[in-house]
Amino acid sequence: MRILRGILSIALLVFTFLLLSLGCDDGTNEQVGTGCEDAFCIGTLFRAGDSPSSVIKAAEFARDDINEAGGNVKLITGDGATPLASAMELLEIGVKAIIGPGTSQSSVEIFDFLVDNGLVAVSPSATSVTLTEKNREISQAGGTPFFFRTVPTDSFQAKILAAEVRNGDEVLIVHRNDNYGVKLAELINEEFLSRNHPAAKVVWYERYYSDDPRFDEKTRAVLDDIEAVSGIGDISSVILILSIDEGGKIIKGMLDSTVVPSAARYYISDSFAVENLYERVDRNNPAAVEGFKSTTPCSLPDPPERKDEFEKRFDREMFPSLRFAVHAYDAVVAVALAALSAGSNDPSEYVSEMADVTGGGNRCLSYAECAAAITDETVANDDIDYEGVSGPIEFDEDGNIGAGCYSVYTYDATGGRTRRIFDVPGLNDVTPGRMP
């Protein structure tokens, strides 16, 4: 299916020497000036202010595991706050793949750059369906998509959020006015209409960050728009598509409002599905978010203990949130395996291997195991299927994963939360311990 033993084996062995034999990485996060001539350089592209640091740490774990198996991967940190400019800098340095960006909006911003320059990017957290549409347009025109992601798209999240809302509720959606927020709100309303549920009322706002000198003023403006919604007093469910920076303040304002119904139920999308939600809303009152629900991509590895073992590698005091960490880890491994299978770290050559190494072959559960199968001259072929710590990946022609899951969390009065799990694409409740 991919590289059969024969003519191409010599080329593969040469590349194996370059990619696997130069294991001189010291385990630190390499920066500009280290050189990428003798290594497979991978850039990361996350905004430090709004992306969990565990994502970058997970990428470093993947790099370490690859290098311990004989590889020579180096990570170069980009700046997600300026995604396009940073992607240009990473390409100039010699980066041959990008892990990220962290958001859908940033991914859309660099999308054309990736295609124009033949640079692969794999996001562990960008979920907008716009990216599917853009990849599909390229494929239909006879081109090659260079954008991938290791999380399910918002087409599934929208269905879950709509299904969680009680039938007959008047709904308000508050969302960021960016690609992620606009598209997810549209998908949710489409899902409501398909269920014969009235479309939700919508309030949108331009995204802003915690270091904005007008932060309080902008938060107040969002709350004013919410309170000015026609029929706000009849709203019984609120779907929030917010960000970590401003999300807590907006929720606190809604809870304190004398206009927004106090009995309203709240549902939060994955962009603000944080573990200790009350700490960002009302630090001294965990009960403030009792009954709130949130959705976020999750992981379903087989066996399940793989995820537990992975999470033990983190200092949880330093990394209290591990959102998207497993997805970042798998992104790095998938890219490295694709390059190894292609016998080249040239993205234009290994991009076609991204789907092949993550589906349809012989199951392997780590870079070391998969790489051994690719380079083993005693087997008939190197047809592998890397099944990640997040679960099956199986990239399709649109750069999306073929399987996955979403968690639905319900927060309690003590600050804790309970969890249900829905598989993708079936959206079946696969919560451990539940009756079928």
C-alpha positions as CSV (number, residue, x, y, z in Angstrom):
1,M,0.0,0.0,0.0
2,R,2.9,2.4,0.7
3,I,6.6,1.6,0.3
4,L,7.0,-2.1,-0.6
5,R,10.4,-3.7,-0.2
6,G,12.3,-3.3,-3.4
7,I,13.5,-0.3,-5.4
8,L,12.5,2.3,-2.8
9,S,14.1,0.5,0.2
10,I,17.5,2.1,-0.4
11,A,16.0,5.6,-0.4
12,L,14.1,4.8,2.8
13,L,17.3,3.6,4.5
14,V,19.1,6.8,3.5
15,F,16.3,8.9,5.0
16,T,16.1,6.7,8.0
17,F,19.8,7.5,8.7
18,L,19.0,11.2,8.4
19,L,15.9,11.2,10.5
20,L,16.6,8.5,13.0
21,S,20.4,8.2,13.4
22,L,21.2,11.8,14.3
23,G,19.8,11.7,17.8
24,C,21.7,14.6,19.4
25,D,18.7,16.4,20.9
26,D,19.3,17.4,24.5
27,G,15.6,17.5,25.4
28,T,15.3,21.3,25.6
29,N,13.0,23.5,23.5
30,E,15.2,24.4,20.6
31,Q,15.1,28.0,19.2
32,V,16.4,30.0,16.3
33,G,20.1,29.4,15.6
34,T,20.2,25.7,16.3
35,G,19.9,24.8,12.6
36,C,17.6,22.4,10.8
37,E,19.9,21.0,8.2
38,D,20.6,17.8,10.0
39,A,17.2,17.4,11.8
40,F,13.5,17.2,11.2
41,C,12.4,20.7,12.6
42,I,8.8,21.1,13.7
43,G,7.3,24.4,14.7
44,T,4.7,25.0,17.3
45,L,2.2,27.8,16.8
46,F,0.2,28.6,20.0
47,R,-0.7,31.9,21.6
48,A,0.8,31.9,25.1
49,G,-2.0,33.9,26.6
50,D,-4.9,31.6,25.6
51,S,-3.5,28.2,24.9
52,P,-2.8,25.7,27.7
53,S,0.9,25.3,28.2
54,S,0.3,21.5,28.4
55,V,-0.2,21.5,24.6
56,I,3.4,22.6,24.1
57,K,4.6,20.3,26.8
58,A,2.9,17.4,25.1
59,A,4.6,18.2,21.9
60,E,7.9,18.1,23.8
61,F,7.0,14.7,25.2
62,A,6.4,13.4,21.7
63,R,9.7,14.9,20.5
64,D,11.5,13.2,23.4
65,D,9.8,9.8,22.7
66,I,10.7,10.0,19.0
67,N,14.3,10.9,19.7
68,E,14.6,8.2,22.3
69,A,13.6,5.8,19.6
70,G,16.5,7.0,17.5
71,G,15.0,10.1,15.8
72,N,16.2,13.6,15.6
73,V,13.2,15.9,15.8
74,K,13.7,19.5,17.0
75,L,10.9,21.8,18.1
76,I,10.9,25.5,17.3
77,T,8.4,27.7,19.1
78,G,6.4,30.2,17.1
79,D,4.1,32.9,18.3
80,G,0.4,32.2,17.9
81,A,-0.5,35.8,18.6
82,T,0.9,36.6,15.1
83,P,0.2,33.3,13.2
84,L,0.9,34.3,9.7
85,A,4.1,36.3,10.4
86,S,5.3,33.5,12.7
87,A,4.6,30.8,10.2
88,M,6.7,32.7,7.7
89,E,9.5,32.9,10.1
90,L,9.3,29.2,10.9
91,L,9.5,28.4,7.2
92,E,12.5,30.6,6.8
93,I,14.2,28.8,9.7
94,G,13.7,25.5,8.0
95,V,10.7,24.1,9.8
96,K,9.1,21.2,7.8
97,A,5.8,21.0,9.8
98,I,3.7,23.0,12.2
99,I,1.8,21.8,15.2
100,G,-1.0,24.2,15.6
101,P,-2.4,26.8,15.3
102,G,-4.3,26.6,18.5
103,T,-7.5,28.3,17.2
104,S,-9.7,28.0,14.2
105,Q,-9.3,31.7,13.3
106,S,-5.5,31.5,13.3
107,S,-5.7,28.3,11.2
108,V,-7.8,30.0,8.6
109,E,-5.4,32.9,8.6
110,I,-2.4,30.7,7.6
111,F,-4.3,28.3,5.4
112,D,-3.4,29.8,2.1
113,F,0.2,30.2,3.2
114,L,0.4,26.5,3.9
115,V,-0.9,25.6,0.5
116,D,1.2,28.1,-1.4
117,N,4.4,27.0,0.4
118,G,3.6,23.3,0.7
119,L,3.9,23.2,4.5
120,V,2.0,20.7,6.6
121,A,0.2,21.9,9.7
122,V,-1.6,19.7,12.2
123,S,-3.8,21.4,14.8
124,P,-4.8,19.7,18.0
125,S,-7.6,22.1,18.8
126,A,-8.9,24.0,15.7
127,T,-12.4,22.6,15.2
128,S,-14.2,25.0,12.7
129,V,-15.9,23.3,9.7
130,T,-14.5,26.2,7.5
131,L,-11.2,24.3,7.5
132,T,-13.0,21.2,6.1
133,E,-14.6,23.3,3.4
134,K,-11.3,24.9,2.4
135,N,-9.5,21.5,2.2
136,R,-12.4,20.1,0.2
137,E,-12.2,23.0,-2.3
138,I,-8.5,22.3,-2.8
139,S,-9.1,18.5,-3.3
140,Q,-12.0,19.1,-5.8
141,A,-9.7,21.4,-7.8
142,G,-7.1,18.6,-8.0
143,G,-4.8,20.1,-5.3
144,T,-3.3,18.7,-2.1
145,P,-4.6,19.8,1.3
146,F,-1.8,20.5,3.8
147,F,-3.9,21.2,6.9
148,F,-4.9,18.4,9.3
149,R,-6.3,18.2,12.8
150,T,-6.4,15.5,15.5
151,V,-9.7,16.6,17.0
152,P,-13.3,16.1,15.7
153,T,-14.9,19.1,14.0
154,D,-17.6,21.4,15.3
155,S,-20.2,19.6,13.2
156,F,-20.3,17.1,16.0
157,Q,-20.0,19.6,18.8
158,A,-23.0,21.5,17.4
159,K,-25.2,18.4,17.5
160,I,-24.2,17.6,21.1
161,L,-24.8,21.2,22.3
162,A,-28.2,21.3,20.6
163,A,-29.2,17.9,22.0
164,E,-28.3,19.0,25.5
165,V,-30.7,21.9,25.4
166,R,-34.2,21.1,26.8
167,N,-36.8,20.8,24.2
168,G,-39.0,23.9,24.0
169,D,-36.4,26.2,25.7
170,E,-36.0,29.8,24.4
171,V,-32.2,29.9,23.6
172,L,-29.6,32.6,23.4
173,I,-26.2,32.1,21.8
174,V,-23.4,34.4,22.8
175,H,-20.4,34.0,20.6
176,R,-17.1,35.5,19.5
177,N,-17.2,37.1,16.1
178,D,-14.5,35.0,14.5
179,N,-14.4,32.0,12.3
180,Y,-14.9,29.5,15.2
181,G,-17.7,31.4,16.9
182,V,-19.7,32.4,13.8
183,K,-19.6,28.9,12.3
184,L,-20.4,27.0,15.5
185,A,-23.4,29.3,16.2
186,E,-24.6,28.7,12.6
187,L,-24.3,25.0,13.0
188,I,-26.1,25.0,16.3
189,N,-29.0,26.9,14.8
190,E,-29.1,24.6,11.8
191,E,-29.3,21.7,14.2
192,F,-32.2,23.4,16.1
193,L,-34.1,23.9,12.9
194,S,-33.6,20.2,11.9
195,R,-35.1,19.3,15.2
196,N,-38.1,21.6,14.8
197,H,-36.7,23.8,17.5
198,P,-36.9,27.6,17.0
199,A,-33.6,29.2,16.1
200,A,-31.7,30.8,19.0
201,K,-31.3,34.5,19.4
202,V,-27.7,35.6,18.8
203,V,-25.3,38.1,20.4
204,W,-21.8,38.4,19.0
205,Y,-18.8,40.4,20.0
206,E,-15.3,41.1,18.7
207,R,-12.8,39.0,20.6
208,Y,-10.5,40.7,23.1
209,Y,-7.8,39.7,25.5
210,S,-7.0,40.0,29.2
211,D,-4.2,42.5,28.5
212,D,-6.5,44.9,26.6
213,P,-6.6,48.2,28.5
214,R,-10.3,48.5,27.6
215,F,-11.0,45.0,28.9
216,D,-13.7,46.0,31.5
217,E,-15.3,48.4,29.1
218,K,-15.6,45.8,26.4
219,T,-17.0,43.3,28.8
220,R,-19.6,45.8,29.9
221,A,-20.5,46.4,26.2
222,V,-21.1,42.6,25.7
223,L,-23.3,42.5,28.7
224,D,-25.3,45.5,27.6
225,D,-25.9,43.8,24.2
226,I,-27.1,40.7,26.0
227,E,-29.5,42.6,28.3
228,A,-30.8,44.5,25.3
229,V,-31.9,41.3,23.5
230,S,-35.6,41.3,22.7
231,G,-37.4,38.9,24.9
232,I,-34.3,38.3,27.2
233,G,-36.6,37.7,30.1
234,D,-38.0,34.5,28.3
235,I,-34.5,33.0,27.8
236,S,-34.2,29.7,29.5
237,S,-31.0,28.3,28.0
238,V,-27.8,30.1,27.1
239,I,-25.1,28.6,24.8
240,L,-21.7,30.4,25.3
241,I,-19.0,30.3,22.7
242,L,-16.4,32.3,24.6
243,S,-12.6,32.4,25.3
244,I,-10.5,31.9,28.4
245,D,-9.6,35.6,28.6
246,E,-13.0,37.1,28.8
247,G,-15.3,34.1,29.4
248,G,-15.3,34.2,33.2
249,K,-16.2,37.9,33.4
250,I,-19.0,37.6,30.8
251,I,-20.5,34.7,32.8
252,K,-20.2,36.5,36.1
253,G,-21.9,39.6,34.6
254,M,-24.8,37.4,33.3
255,L,-25.2,35.7,36.7
256,D,-25.3,39.1,38.4
257,S,-27.6,40.7,35.9
258,T,-31.1,41.7,37.0
259,V,-32.3,41.2,33.4
260,V,-31.0,37.8,32.4
261,P,-33.2,35.1,34.0
262,S,-31.6,33.6,37.1
263,A,-33.0,30.2,36.3
264,A,-31.4,30.1,32.8
265,R,-29.3,27.0,32.1
266,Y,-25.8,27.5,30.7
267,Y,-23.9,25.4,28.1
268,I,-20.3,26.2,27.2
269,S,-18.4,25.2,24.1
270,D,-14.9,23.7,24.1
271,S,-13.1,27.1,23.8
272,F,-13.9,27.7,27.5
273,A,-14.5,24.2,28.8
274,V,-12.1,24.6,31.7
275,E,-11.9,22.3,34.6
276,N,-12.2,24.7,37.5
277,L,-14.7,26.9,35.9
278,Y,-15.8,28.6,39.1
279,E,-12.3,30.0,39.7
280,R,-12.7,32.1,36.5
281,V,-16.3,33.1,37.3
282,D,-16.6,33.6,41.1
283,R,-13.5,32.2,42.9
284,N,-15.1,32.1,46.3
285,N,-18.4,30.5,45.2
286,P,-18.1,27.2,43.4
287,A,-21.9,26.8,43.5
288,A,-22.2,29.8,41.1
289,V,-21.7,27.4,38.2
290,E,-23.7,24.5,39.5
291,G,-25.6,22.8,36.7
292,F,-23.5,24.4,34.0
293,K,-22.5,22.0,31.1
294,S,-19.5,22.1,28.8
295,T,-18.3,20.2,25.8
296,T,-14.8,19.4,24.7
297,P,-13.0,16.8,22.5
298,C,-11.7,13.9,24.5
299,S,-9.7,10.7,24.0
300,L,-10.7,7.1,23.7
301,P,-7.4,5.1,23.5
302,D,-7.4,1.3,23.5
303,P,-6.5,0.3,26.1
304,P,-7.8,3.2,28.3
305,E,-4.7,3.0,30.5
306,R,-2.6,4.6,27.8
307,K,-4.2,8.0,28.6
308,D,-3.7,7.6,32.3
309,E,0.0,6.8,31.8
310,F,0.4,9.8,29.5
311,E,-1.2,12.2,32.0
312,K,1.1,10.9,34.8
313,R,4.0,12.5,32.9
314,F,2.7,16.0,33.7
315,D,3.3,17.9,36.9
316,R,-0.4,18.6,37.6
317,E,0.4,21.6,39.8
318,M,2.2,23.2,36.9
319,F,-0.3,21.9,34.3
320,P,-3.7,21.8,35.9
321,S,-5.5,21.6,32.5
322,L,-4.5,19.0,29.9
323,R,-7.1,20.1,27.3
324,F,-5.9,19.0,23.9
325,A,-2.6,17.6,25.2
326,V,-3.1,14.1,23.9
327,H,-4.1,15.6,20.5
328,A,-0.9,17.6,20.4
329,Y,1.2,14.6,21.2
330,D,-0.4,12.6,18.4
331,A,0.0,15.4,15.9
332,V,3.8,15.3,16.4
333,V,4.0,11.5,16.1
334,A,1.8,11.4,13.0
335,V,3.9,13.9,11.2
336,A,7.2,12.2,12.1
337,L,5.8,8.8,11.0
338,A,4.6,10.2,7.7
339,A,8.0,11.7,7.0
340,L,9.7,8.4,7.9
341,S,7.3,6.4,5.7
342,A,7.8,8.7,2.8
343,G,11.6,8.6,3.2
344,S,11.7,12.4,3.1
345,N,11.1,15.3,5.5
346,D,9.9,17.4,2.5
347,P,6.2,18.2,3.2
348,S,5.2,17.9,-0.4
349,E,6.4,14.3,-0.4
350,Y,5.3,13.1,3.1
351,V,1.8,14.8,3.0
352,S,0.4,11.9,1.1
353,E,1.5,9.6,3.9
354,M,-0.5,11.3,6.6
355,A,-3.6,9.3,6.0
356,D,-1.7,6.1,5.3
357,V,0.2,5.9,8.5
358,T,-2.9,6.6,10.6
359,G,-5.3,4.2,9.1
360,G,-5.9,1.0,7.2
361,G,-2.7,-0.8,8.2
362,N,-1.3,-2.9,11.0
363,R,-2.1,-1.3,14.4
364,C,0.8,0.1,16.4
365,L,0.6,2.3,19.5
366,S,3.8,4.3,19.7
367,Y,6.3,6.0,17.5
368,A,8.9,3.4,18.4
369,E,6.7,0.5,17.5
370,C,5.5,2.1,14.2
371,A,8.9,3.2,13.2
372,A,10.3,-0.3,13.7
373,A,7.6,-1.7,11.4
374,I,8.4,0.9,8.7
375,T,12.2,0.2,8.8
376,D,12.1,-3.6,9.4
377,E,13.4,-5.2,6.2
378,T,12.1,-8.6,7.2
379,V,8.4,-7.8,6.8
380,A,6.6,-7.7,3.5
381,N,5.6,-4.1,3.7
382,D,5.4,-1.1,6.1
383,D,1.6,-0.7,6.1
384,I,1.0,0.8,9.6
385,D,-1.9,2.3,11.4
386,Y,-0.7,4.6,14.3
387,E,-3.5,4.6,16.9
388,G,-2.7,7.6,19.1
389,V,-3.0,8.3,22.8
390,S,-6.2,10.2,21.8
391,G,-7.5,7.1,20.1
392,P,-7.9,6.2,16.4
393,I,-6.9,9.0,14.0
394,E,-7.5,7.9,10.5
395,F,-7.1,11.2,8.6
396,D,-9.6,11.4,5.7
397,E,-9.3,13.3,2.4
398,D,-10.4,16.6,4.2
399,G,-7.7,16.3,6.8
400,N,-10.2,15.4,9.5
401,I,-10.0,12.4,11.8
402,G,-12.3,9.5,11.2
403,A,-13.0,8.7,14.8
404,G,-12.9,10.5,18.1
405,C,-15.1,11.6,21.0
406,Y,-16.6,14.6,22.9
407,S,-17.0,14.9,26.6
408,V,-20.0,16.6,28.2
409,Y,-19.2,17.8,31.7
410,T,-21.7,18.9,34.3
411,Y,-20.4,21.1,37.1
412,D,-21.5,20.6,40.7
413,A,-21.8,22.9,43.7
414,T,-18.4,22.0,45.0
415,G,-16.4,22.9,41.9
416,G,-16.2,19.4,40.6
417,R,-17.8,17.9,37.5
418,T,-19.2,14.7,36.2
419,R,-18.6,13.4,32.7
420,R,-20.4,11.7,29.8
421,I,-18.7,10.6,26.7
422,F,-20.1,10.5,23.1
423,D,-18.2,8.8,20.3
424,V,-17.6,10.3,16.9
425,P,-19.0,10.0,14.3
426,G,-21.9,8.0,15.8
427,L,-22.5,10.3,18.9
428,N,-23.4,7.3,21.0
429,D,-23.1,7.5,24.7
430,V,-20.1,5.4,25.5
431,T,-19.5,6.6,29.1
432,P,-17.8,3.8,31.0
433,G,-20.3,2.0,33.3
434,R,-23.4,3.1,31.4
435,M,-25.8,0.4,30.2
436,P,-25.9,0.1,26.4
